[in-house]
Amino acid sequence: MKFRVGYVPPSGGRAPYRATLAAMCVNCCLNRCSANSNPIKEDGTLKINLCRAGGMLATMFLATSMGFAGGGGRNTFVLTSTNNANGNEVVVFELNTAGTPSLSWERTLPTGGNGGASTNAGVLQFSDNLGAVANYGSNTVSQIERDGNYFNMGRTINLAANCVKPDSVALTDEHLFVVGAKCAESHAWPSGHVDGRVVVLPDTSAAQIAAGNSWAAVTLTSGSLLQLPLTPRGALSGTSTSVTLQPDADSVPLGEAFWGDILGFTPAHSERNFAIVNNGVEYPISGTPFSTGQAPCWVAKGPGSAWFTGNSPGHAISIFFSDGQGGTFYKSIPLPGAPTDITVSTDQKWLAVIYTGTADSEGHVAVFSIDTYGDLTHVATSDPVGVAAFNGVAFSQ
C-alpha cells in the first residue's frame, strides 16, 4: 500500500489512515522482535525487551486510532446556511451538553455559491461524514466534509442539464436528491455524477424533496404532492404521479419527512395541515387549523410515532403522533420567533429548529432534548451571528 503525505481517505477522514499506519507499525515491531529474539546473542535480551516495549506502544497507538476510526470522541454539531444571494455560507454550531448546556458558534464556511431560496425546506442535509447544501443562485450543490470535529467544504456538484434553482436536497447512503424550479434529479453519492433519470416538474413551485425506501416525494406549494418511484439501485426512475389530496388538506404543501415508506407532510394553509401518505393515499390529521392562525410548515420525524413541525405563524413547534393511516395532534411548544426549518438528530435524542427572533430580528438555532415519549425540553439557543434568517438545518454527530 502506498501513502501520500497529507492524504485523507474520502470515506473516513484521517482516523482510518492513522489506524492503518499504526497497524503497519505493530507488524513492523513484531517482525523485528521475532528476527532478533535469539538469546545466544550478547545483547539479545536487551533487544527483545526494547522491541516488546515498542510493540506495546504501537499497539496502544493502534487501539487509540481504531477508537477514533469508529467515531469515538465525536462531538455533536448543528449546521445551517445563511442563504445569502450574494454568497452562501454554512454556519457550524457546537452543542455542548456538559454542565450548563450551550450552543456555540464554531465556524462559518463559504460554499462558493449563491443562495436566495425561499418558501422551501431541507436546503441542507448531513449524514455520517458528508453533507450537502444547495446554492439556489448558482445552480449547484456544495458538499460539506467532516474530519473528526473539523468541517470544510468539498466538491461542487453541478445540476443536470436544463435544471436550475435548487432549493432542497435529500441524502441516502448512495444518492443525493435535488429539486429545483424545473427538475427533480438524483446523483450518485458522494461522487456527484447524475445517476437515474431526471423528472421534469409540472411547475416551478417545488418546496422540498425527501426520499423513502421505494419512492421519493416532492411538495409543490401550488397545491400538489408528487410520488417519484425509485429504481432498485435507489435512483429516480424518471416518472412521477400526483397524490390525490383532500379538499381540506391540499393548500400549500411544503415540509415533508419519511418514516420508512410512510410520508408525513404539511399542507400548510389547510384546515387540516398535517397529513400521512401511505400507499399513495392521503390521511389528513386535524389539530392546528389555518383559520386560527396556525400553519405547520416544516417537518421532522421523531422517535416512535412522533412527528415535529415548525409552525411559522404560530411561533411554535407543533407535535403530532400517527400510525400508517392517520393520527392526532398532541400540543405546541412556543418559540420566541417564527421557525423556518426543523430537524432531528440521527440518534433521535435532539431536535434543532431555526427561527428569526421577534425581539431582535436575528437568526437563531434552538436545540431541544427529546424524551422517550416525544416530549421536548429546551436545552440551548445560539447567540446572534449577524444573520437575519437561516435556511435549512441539520445535525452532525
N, C-alpha and C positions, 0 to 999 in steps of 0.2 A: 504493500500500500504506500502511495506517495502522498505527501502533505505539502501544501504551500504555506509559507509564512503568513499568518493572519487569516487563513482560510476558515470560513464559518459554514458548516454544512447547512443547507437551506431548510432541512426538515427538523432540526432540533437545536439550533444555536450552538454555543461553544461547549456546552456541557458534554454531549456525546463525544466531541473531538478530544476534550481533556481526558475523558474516561478511556478512550482508545489509546492515547499516549500513555496513560497510567498502566493499562494492561500490558503494553509493549515493555514498559519499564520493569514490571513484575517478572515477565518472562525472561527479560534480559538478565536480571539479578539471579533468578533461579537457575538459569543455564550456566552462569558463571560460577555459582556455588557448586553446582554439580561437577563442573570441569575442574575446579580447584579444591575438591574435597578429599584429596589424597593425604592421609595422616602421616605418610612417610616423609613428606616434605617438611623441611625445618620450620617453615612459617605457615604450615597448613592450617593449624588450629586458629591462628590469628585471622587468616583469610576467610575461614569458614564463618567465624563469629562476625567479621565485618560484613560478609555477604548476607548473612542471616539478618543482621540489623538493617541493612539496606533494603532487603526484601520486605521486612516488616513495615518500614516507612513507605515503600512503594505500594504495598497492599492497603495501608491506611489511606494513602492518596487516592487509590482506585476506589475504595469504598465511598470516600467523600465525593469523588467525581460522579460516581454512579448515582449517589443520592441527589446531586444537582440534576443529573440527566433525567431522573424520574420525576422532577418537578418539585423537589424539596426546596424550602426557602423561598417559594414564590409568593409575593405579596398580591393583594387584590387591588385592582385599579379600575377606574371608570373613565371611559373615553367619550368625548363628544366633539362636534365640529362647530366652527364659527359660521360656516355657510356664507362667508363674505364673498360678494360678487366680484371683488377686486383682488382676491387672493384668499382662497380657502385654507383653513388651518385645523389641525386636530389638537384638542386640548386634553391633556392627561392629568387626572387627579388620582392620588393615592388614598385608599381607605385604610385608616389605622383604627382598630377596634380595641387596642390595649389601653387600659386606664380610661381617660376621658376620650371617647371616640372623636375622630377628626377626619375631614376630607380636604386634603391639602393639594394645592397646585403642584404638579411635578415638572411638567414642561409643555411647550407648545411647538408643534411640528407643522411647518408649511407643507401643503400637499403638492405644490407645484401646479395646481389648477385653480379654477374659479368656482365659487359656489353660486347661490342665487335661487335655490329651490324653495318652493312654498306649497302649502296645502299638501304635505307629503308625510311619509313615515318611513323609518328604517333606512335612513340615508347612510348610516354607519353600522357595521356589524363586526364582531370579533369571535374567533373560535381557535382554541389552542394557542399557537404562537403566531397566528396571522389574522389580520383584519382587512376590511375594505371600506372605503369611503367614496361616495360619488361626488364628482365635480360637475355640477349641473351646467355651469357656464363654459366648460372646456370640453364637454363630450368625452370624458374619461372617468376611469375609476383608479384611485390610488391604493396600492397595497401598503398595509401597516405591518411591521415586523416587530416581534418581541424576542429579546435575547436575555434570559434571566429576568431581571427587573428593569431592563432598559428597552426603550422603544425608539424606532426610527422608521422613516418612510422607505418603502421598497419600490418595486417596479410600477410603471404607469401602464394601465391596460386600456386600450382603445376599444370603442364600441364597434359593433358590426356595421357594415356598410349601410348608409342611409338612416341609421339610428342616432338620435340626438337627445340632449337634455335629460340625462339620467337623474332621477330623484329618489330612487330606492334600490337597495341591494339585499340579497339574502345569501347565506352560506350553508353548504352541506360539506361533508368530508371531501367530496371530489368535484364540486361545482360551485361557481359563483353565478348568481342570477341577478340580472339588472333589468329595470324597467324605466322607460323614459317617455318622451312625448309621442313617439311613433311605434316603438317596438318593445317587446319583452325578449330577452336573449339569455342564453346560458353559455358559460365559459368554463373550460377545464381549470381546475384549481389545484395548485396555485400558479400554473404556468400562464394562465390568462388567455389562451387562444380560444376562439369561438368554437364551441362544441354543441352540437344539436342544431335544430332549425329555428330560425328567427320567427317569432309570432308577431304579425302586424296587428296593431290595435285599432279598434273602431273609431277612437277619438283621442284627443291629447290630454285627457284629464286623469291619467294614471296617478295614483297616490302611493301605493305600496305593492311590492311583490314579496311573497313568502312561499316556502317550499315544504311540502309534507312528504310522506313516504312514496306515494304514487302519483301525486299531482301537485302542481303549483297554483297559486291564486293571485290574481291582480284585482285590486279595488280601483274603480273608476268613480270619481266624485260626481260625474254626470248622472250616476244612478245605476251602475252595473257592477256585477261581480263575475269575473271570468275564471273558468276552470281550464288549466293548461296541463294536459296529460304529460307524464314523464316517460322516457324510454326506459328499457331495462337497465341501462347504464346510469340513469338518473338525470339525463339532459332533457331539454324541452323537445317535444316531438314535432312542433311546428303548427299544431292545431289548437283551437280554443272553442269552448262553448259557454254560453251565458247562463248563470244560475237564475232560475225564476225567483224573483223576490216579491214578498207580500206587500200590499199597498201601504201598510203601516210600519214597514221595516225596509224601505228601499231608497231613502233620501240621503245622499252624500255618503256612500260607503268610503271609509278612509283607512283606519287601522285594522290590522289582522295578525293572527298568530296561529300556529298549528299545534295540535295535540295528537301526535301520530298522523292520521289522515282526517281528523276532525278539525274543521276550521272555526275559530271564533273571530268575528269581525264586528265593526261598528258602523251601521247605517246611521251616521251621527246626528242628522237632523230629523230623525223619525220619532214617532211617539214611542215605539219600542226600538231603542237604539243600541241594543246588543243582541247578537244572534249567533246560533250554531249552524254550520252547514255540514251535513253528514250524508254521504252517498248522493250528493247533488241536490239535497232537499234542505231548504232554509227553515230553521226553527227559531223564531224571534222570542226574546225574553223581555218581559216588562220590568220596570223599576225606576228609571230616571227619565221621565218624558221630556222631550224637547220643549213642550209648551210651558214647562215650569222653569225654563232657563237652564236646563241640563243638556249636555252633549258629550258623552264619552266618545273620544275621537281616536285614541291610540290604545293598542292592546299588547299585553304581555301575558304569557301563560305561566301560572304559578304552580305550586306543588299540588298533587292530588287533582281535584276537580275545580281548583280556584283559577279565576281569570282576573287580571287587574287592568283597568282602563284609565287613561288620562282624560279627565273631564274638564275641558278648557273653560267654558263659560261658568261652570260650577266651582272653579278653583279647587279641584278635589281629585283624589284617586277613588274611583268607584269600583267596588269589588262584586263579582258575580261568581256563582257556582253552577256547574252544569253536569249533565251526563251527555249521551250522544244524541238526545232528542229534545233538548230544552234545558231549562234551569231556572235560577232565581237570582234576583238582586239581593245582596247582603247589606252593604252600607257604604257610605262615602267617608273618606278621611280628608279633612280640609288641608289646603295648601295656601301659603301666603302669596299666591300668584297664579297665573294661567299656565298649566302644563302644555308642553309642545312635543313630548315623546316620553316613552317609558320602556323599561327593560327589566328582566330578572336574570340573576346570575346563574351560571351553569349548575351549581350545587343547590340552587333554588332556596338559598338562605337569605338573599339580599334582593331588594328592589331599588332601582335608581330612577328618578324622574327629573326631567329638566323643565324649568319654568322661568318666566320673567317675573321678578318680584313686583308686587303692587306698590310697595313703599319706595323702592329705589330704581325701578325700571332697568334693572340689571339681570343678566342671565345667571341662574344658579343651578347647581345639581344637588338634589337631596337624596339621601340614602336611608332606607328603612330595613329593619330586620323582619323576616317572615317566620312566624311560628308554625307549628305542625298543623294548625287549623286554618292557616291562610290569613291570620290577623297581622297587622303591621304595627311596628313601633319605630318612631323616628330615631335615627342614630346620629346623623351628622348632615350638615349643609355646607357647601363650598362658599368661600368669600367671593365677591365680585372680582373678575379679571379683566374688566373693560369690554365685555361683550354684551350687547343688549339682549340678544336671544340666541340660544344654541339650537342646533338642529341635529337630531339623531343622537342616540346614546347606547353604549354597550359596556358590559363588564369584561375584564380580562383577569383570569385567576391562574 
